[in-house]
Amino acid sequence: MRYERLHEMREDRDFTQQQVADYLKVSRSAYKNYELGIRSIPVEILIELALFYQTSVDYLIGLTNRPSPYPYSGKFTTSKNKPG
């Protein structure tokens, strides 16, 4: 996992830890621990972060150095974008 990427992407976009934590519906301290690598990031949170930062999970976890997102098919649903 490339935890520093979370910090870099957040700062590049001028977001605070609190703003990202609010989006994810987690506490600021939980998000801070994600950025520091103290706390493991659940897969659903990684997906939400990739969507939020318009990148790929592969980029966030260090499998690629290309920050471009994969084309979104609209087939995946998370708790934030479930219909109903």
SEGULO-206367 format. One record per residue: x, y, z of N, C-alpha, C in turn; residue in one letter. Coordinates in Angstrom, 3 decimals. Example, Ala and Ser with C-alpha at 12.3 -4.5 7.8 and 13.67 -1.06 7.14 Angstrom:
2
+----------+----------+----------+----------+----------+----------+----------+----------+----------+------+
!      n.x !      n.y !      n.z !     ca.x !     ca.y !     ca.z !      c.x !      c.y !      c.z ! resn !
+----------+----------+----------+----------+----------+----------+----------+----------+----------+------+
!   13.190 !   -5.690 !    7.800 !   12.300 !   -4.500 !    7.800 !   13.200 !   -3.300 !    7.800 !    A !
!   12.850 !   -2.250 !    7.080 !   13.670 !   -1.060 !    7.140 !   12.900 !    0.030 !    7.870 !    S !
+----------+----------+----------+----------+----------+----------+----------+----------+----------+------+
END
This chain:
84
+----------+----------+----------+----------+----------+----------+----------+----------+----------+------+
!      n.x !      n.y !      n.z !     ca.x !     ca.y !     ca.z !      c.x !      c.y !      c.z ! resn !
+----------+----------+----------+----------+----------+----------+----------+----------+----------+------+
!    0.857 !   -1.188 !    0.000 !    0.000 !    0.000 !    0.000 !    0.885 !    1.227 !    0.000 !    M !
!    0.521 !    2.204 !   -0.807 !    1.264 !    3.464 !   -0.896 !    0.487 !    4.542 !   -0.147 !    R !
!    0.570 !    4.493 !    1.180 !   -0.209 !    5.394 !    2.026 !    0.064 !    6.865 !    1.731 !    Y !
!    1.311 !    7.171 !    1.347 !    1.650 !    8.570 !    1.083 !    0.831 !    9.137 !   -0.076 !    E !
!    0.340 !    8.282 !   -0.946 !   -0.485 !    8.763 !   -2.066 !   -1.787 !    9.375 !   -1.571 !    R !
!   -2.349 !    8.822 !   -0.510 !   -3.575 !    9.409 !    0.049 !   -3.306 !   10.837 !    0.498 !    L !
!   -2.200 !   11.020 !    1.190 !   -1.829 !   12.354 !    1.677 !   -1.574 !   13.304 !    0.503 !    H !
!   -0.800 !   12.847 !   -0.478 !   -0.476 !   13.689 !   -1.637 !   -1.727 !   14.090 !   -2.413 !    E !
!   -2.603 !   13.141 !   -2.653 !   -3.809 !   13.439 !   -3.431 !   -4.722 !   14.394 !   -2.674 !    M !
!   -4.827 !   14.203 !   -1.378 !   -5.665 !   15.091 !   -0.568 !   -5.108 !   16.508 !   -0.592 !    R !
!   -3.810 !   16.656 !   -0.364 !   -3.208 !   17.990 !   -0.337 !   -3.217 !   18.653 !   -1.714 !    E !
!   -2.999 !   17.879 !   -2.771 !   -3.040 !   18.437 !   -4.132 !   -4.399 !   19.044 !   -4.450 !    D !
!   -5.433 !   18.526 !   -3.823 !   -6.801 !   18.998 !   -4.076 !   -7.306 !   19.946 !   -2.984 !    R !
!   -6.416 !   20.311 !   -2.075 !   -6.731 !   21.251 !   -0.984 !   -7.882 !   20.792 !   -0.094 !    D !
!   -7.943 !   19.491 !    0.181 !   -8.924 !   18.963 !    1.122 !   -8.265 !   18.782 !    2.478 !    F !
!   -9.058 !   18.920 !    3.518 !   -8.573 !   18.601 !    4.856 !   -8.860 !   17.132 !    5.142 !    T !
!   -8.192 !   16.604 !    6.147 !   -8.494 !   15.234 !    6.564 !   -9.957 !   15.128 !    6.976 !    Q !
!  -10.473 !   16.156 !    7.624 !  -11.866 !   16.128 !    8.073 !  -12.828 !   16.058 !    6.894 !    Q !
!  -12.548 !   16.799 !    5.833 !  -13.428 !   16.771 !    4.663 !  -13.475 !   15.378 !    4.028 !    Q !
!  -12.324 !   14.744 !    3.905 !  -12.297 !   13.397 !    3.319 !  -12.962 !   12.406 !    4.267 !    V !
!  -12.695 !   12.539 !    5.554 !  -13.326 !   11.659 !    6.546 !  -14.840 !   11.799 !    6.506 !    A !
!  -15.329 !   13.022 !    6.382 !  -16.781 !   13.244 !    6.297 !  -17.359 !   12.560 !    5.060 !    D !
!  -16.672 !   12.668 !    3.936 !  -17.134 !   12.011 !    2.708 !  -17.217 !   10.493 !    2.901 !    Y !
!  -16.217 !    9.943 !    3.568 !  -16.159 !    8.493 !    3.784 !  -17.039 !    8.024 !    4.940 !    L !
!  -17.529 !    9.000 !    5.711 !  -18.329 !    8.693 !    6.905 !  -17.516 !    7.904 !    7.935 !    K !
!  -16.280 !    8.365 !    8.145 !  -15.418 !    7.823 !    9.192 !  -14.914 !    8.999 !   10.020 !    V !
!  -14.341 !    8.721 !   11.172 !  -13.799 !    9.798 !   11.998 !  -12.520 !   10.340 !   11.363 !    S !
!  -12.168 !   11.572 !   11.736 !  -10.935 !   12.163 !   11.227 !   -9.733 !   11.337 !   11.672 !    R !
!   -9.765 !   10.843 !   12.906 !   -8.632 !   10.047 !   13.393 !   -8.502 !    8.735 !   12.616 !    S !
!   -9.626 !    8.133 !   12.225 !   -9.559 !    6.908 !   11.412 !   -8.916 !    7.220 !   10.067 !    A !
!   -9.339 !    8.327 !    9.433 !   -8.756 !    8.683 !    8.141 !   -7.272 !    9.012 !    8.283 !    Y !
!   -6.930 !    9.740 !    9.334 !   -5.524 !   10.072 !    9.588 !   -4.695 !    8.790 !    9.688 !    K !
!   -5.229 !    7.796 !   10.382 !   -4.521 !    6.523 !   10.522 !   -4.417 !    5.772 !    9.196 !    N !
!   -5.383 !    5.958 !    8.296 !   -5.266 !    5.394 !    6.948 !   -4.072 !    6.033 !    6.237 !    Y !
!   -3.986 !    7.365 !    6.298 !   -2.900 !    8.081 !    5.626 !   -1.536 !    7.697 !    6.180 !    E !
!   -1.467 !    7.455 !    7.475 !   -0.193 !    7.124 !    8.114 !    0.164 !    5.643 !    8.005 !    L !
!   -0.766 !    4.831 !    7.535 !   -0.514 !    3.403 !    7.431 !   -0.633 !    2.665 !    8.745 !    G !
!   -1.239 !    3.314 !    9.737 !   -1.427 !    2.701 !   11.051 !   -2.619 !    1.759 !   11.035 !    I !
!   -3.591 !    2.095 !   10.223 !   -4.830 !    1.320 !   10.159 !   -5.028 !    0.793 !    8.740 !    R !
!   -5.387 !   -0.474 !    8.616 !   -5.679 !   -1.056 !    7.301 !   -6.936 !   -0.415 !    6.725 !    S !
!   -6.933 !   -0.249 !    5.416 !   -8.066 !    0.386 !    4.750 !   -8.973 !   -0.700 !    4.181 !    I !
!  -10.235 !   -0.733 !    4.606 !  -11.162 !   -1.716 !    4.037 !  -11.322 !   -1.503 !    2.528 !    P !
!  -11.567 !   -2.581 !    1.816 !  -11.689 !   -2.522 !    0.354 !  -12.750 !   -1.519 !   -0.077 !    V !
!  -13.898 !   -1.493 !    0.589 !  -14.947 !   -0.555 !    0.188 !  -14.480 !    0.890 !    0.338 !    E !
!  -13.695 !    1.186 !    1.369 !  -13.151 !    2.540 !    1.548 !  -12.152 !    2.842 !    0.434 !    I !
!  -11.316 !    1.876 !    0.061 !  -10.382 !    2.082 !   -1.057 !  -11.128 !    2.422 !   -2.340 !    L !
!  -12.209 !    1.723 !   -2.585 !  -13.011 !    1.993 !   -3.782 !  -13.595 !    3.398 !   -3.712 !    I !
!  -14.123 !    3.771 !   -2.558 !  -14.678 !    5.124 !   -2.392 !  -13.599 !    6.182 !   -2.604 !    E !
!  -12.394 !    5.933 !   -2.080 !  -11.298 !    6.881 !   -2.268 !  -10.914 !    6.994 !   -3.740 !    L !
!  -10.875 !    5.880 !   -4.446 !  -10.548 !    5.912 !   -5.877 !  -11.590 !    6.719 !   -6.650 !    A !
!  -12.856 !    6.521 !   -6.325 !  -13.916 !    7.296 !   -6.977 !  -13.810 !    8.777 !   -6.607 !    L !
!  -13.566 !    9.064 !   -5.339 !  -13.458 !   10.439 !   -4.844 !  -12.314 !   11.181 !   -5.540 !    F !
!  -11.153 !   10.526 !   -5.634 !   -9.976 !   11.156 !   -6.230 !   -9.878 !   10.935 !   -7.738 !    Y !
!  -10.859 !   10.264 !   -8.316 !  -10.899 !    9.980 !   -9.751 !   -9.603 !    9.309 !  -10.213 !    Q !
!   -9.277 !    8.227 !   -9.524 !   -8.098 !    7.432 !   -9.843 !   -8.482 !    5.971 !   -9.731 !    T !
!   -7.515 !    5.085 !   -9.757 !   -7.805 !    3.656 !   -9.616 !   -7.321 !    3.154 !   -8.258 !    S !
!   -7.923 !    2.093 !   -7.801 !   -7.447 !    1.438 !   -6.578 !   -6.013 !    0.968 !   -6.798 !    V !
!   -5.712 !    0.492 !   -8.003 !   -4.348 !    0.049 !   -8.311 !   -3.340 !    1.166 !   -8.060 !    D !
!   -3.685 !    2.394 !   -8.418 !   -2.788 !    3.522 !   -8.171 !   -2.643 !    3.768 !   -6.673 !    Y !
!   -3.752 !    3.747 !   -5.955 !   -3.704 !    4.001 !   -4.517 !   -2.841 !    2.984 !   -3.780 !    L !
!   -2.895 !    1.724 !   -4.216 !   -2.139 !    0.696 !   -3.497 !   -0.754 !    0.445 !   -4.090 !    I !
!   -0.401 !    1.166 !   -5.143 !    0.952 !    1.099 !   -5.675 !    1.206 !    0.052 !   -6.741 !    G !
!    0.156 !   -0.508 !   -7.340 !    0.347 !   -1.485 !   -8.413 !    0.637 !   -0.823 !   -9.752 !    L !
!    0.357 !    0.466 !   -9.850 !    0.666 !    1.234 !  -11.057 !    1.062 !    2.642 !  -10.636 !    T !
!    1.808 !    3.293 !  -11.496 !    2.169 !    4.691 !  -11.254 !    1.335 !    5.638 !  -12.102 !    N !
!    0.344 !    5.086 !  -12.799 !   -0.562 !    5.899 !  -13.620 !   -1.786 !    6.262 !  -12.789 !    R !
!   -1.966 !    7.534 !  -12.472 !   -3.114 !    7.925 !  -11.647 !   -4.442 !    7.964 !  -12.392 !    P !
!   -4.420 !    7.726 !  -13.706 !   -5.670 !    7.766 !  -14.476 !   -6.610 !    6.659 !  -14.019 !    S !
!   -7.891 !    6.990 !  -13.896 !   -8.862 !    5.959 !  -13.501 !   -9.161 !    5.012 !  -14.653 !    P !
!   -9.653 !    3.849 !  -14.295 !  -10.166 !    2.932 !  -15.310 !  -11.504 !    3.482 !  -15.778 !    Y !
!  -11.906 !    3.174 !  -16.999 !  -13.244 !    3.604 !  -17.440 !  -14.305 !    3.023 !  -16.505 !    P !
!  -15.220 !    3.853 !  -16.058 !  -16.260 !    3.433 !  -15.117 !  -17.420 !    2.829 !  -15.883 !    Y !
!  -17.745 !    1.594 !  -15.568 !  -18.814 !    0.899 !  -16.288 !  -20.183 !    1.186 !  -15.703 !    S !
!  -20.219 !    1.685 !  -14.467 !  -21.494 !    1.937 !  -13.811 !  -22.097 !    0.685 !  -13.207 !    G !
!  -21.381 !   -0.436 !  -13.292 !  -21.917 !   -1.696 !  -12.792 !  -21.652 !   -1.910 !  -11.312 !    K !
!  -20.615 !   -1.299 !  -10.782 !  -20.285 !   -1.475 !   -9.373 !  -21.099 !   -0.510 !   -8.527 !    F !
!  -21.637 !   -0.988 !   -7.437 !  -22.355 !   -0.101 !   -6.526 !  -21.727 !   -0.181 !   -5.153 !    T !
!  -21.632 !    0.963 !   -4.517 !  -21.166 !    1.040 !   -3.140 !  -22.318 !    1.549 !   -2.305 !    T !
!  -22.084 !    1.655 !   -1.029 !  -23.149 !    2.148 !   -0.154 !  -23.550 !    3.572 !   -0.519 !    S !
!  -22.654 !    4.336 !   -1.144 !  -22.957 !    5.718 !   -1.497 !  -23.762 !    5.840 !   -2.788 !    K !
!  -23.632 !    4.856 !   -3.696 !  -24.320 !    5.019 !   -4.977 !  -25.334 !    3.916 !   -5.272 !    N !
!  -25.754 !    3.196 !   -4.247 !  -26.802 !    2.188 !   -4.446 !  -28.121 !    2.880 !   -4.754 !    K !
!  -28.885 !    2.345 !   -5.689 !  -30.193 !    2.937 !   -5.973 !  -31.147 !    2.750 !   -4.800 !    P !
!  -32.056 !    3.687 !   -4.673 !  -33.111 !    3.545 !   -3.671 !  -32.896 !    4.386 !   -2.528 !    G !
+----------+----------+----------+----------+----------+----------+----------+----------+----------+------+
END
